């Protein structure tokens, strides 16, 4: 592709993508993320939802990043609610969601994402990412050439087609924290839409130390139970529930934090029963078995 065609193709992709970030009290991390977005070569929109920060996030974004559309809230609702709201607010066909502790170190990443989405008419994309504080390993990478399908995407680095996201109903807010991605993606799969593995430069995720492990342990286990109760066909449900509970118990003892993992299983079962009448809409057996296979390994998309 010559330089003239490259400029033309980038112009065609301008304003096809909104980057959304839900944030709370992580201004130093958010600043790095916004600076990396400012350096991107593709014209795009940035939407930041400040979930009741008290560390100066609102004032800093407003003063230092006037190009950003900023919404601030006086009550905290959590990142799942805010991401749903952000997708609704977006005015572009595609939405990239990143965590506030992510950095786009390659200035052409947004161009790569927009180009991939348009070329493949993607409903959802798991974009490659690196947990940079842990290792240089790149996650969500296609094994080789061709188009590959995954069972889900990672919350720090995913793309959705806005109209389809809204059609599916977005993320279930009853999950509150963690696990919403797989729940959304299995419902998406049930409607016939795959989650593709993106191809391009990885997004760097610098996991913030400002995390509550008690909350993560609790909701991680609770939401495994909700996922099963909401989505799994009846004949597979007892096995899925038992497997999820055992997995949580064993992992809790492995990391020497069994209390919150066990508590999460109990609350997940009780909350699931309370919410089942409203939320339970099991996917088809075909979808469930396909999801199970995809969770074991990526598959080429045919």
Secondary structure, DSSP 8 states (H G I E B T S, - for coil): --HHHHHHHHHHHTTSEEEEEEESS-HHHHHHHHHHHHT-SS--EEEEEE-S--SSHHHHHHHH-TTSEEEE-SS---HHHHHHHHHHH--SSEEEEE-TTEE--STTHHHHHHHHHHHHT-SEEE--EEETTT-S-EES--SSSS-EEES---TTEEEEEHHHHHHHT-S-GGG-SS-HHHHHHHHHHHTT--EEE--S--EEE---S---HHHHHHHHHHHHHHHHHHHS-HHHHHHHHHHHHHHHHHHHHHTT-HHHHHHHHHHHHHHHHHHHHHH-----HHHHHHHHHHHHS-EE--
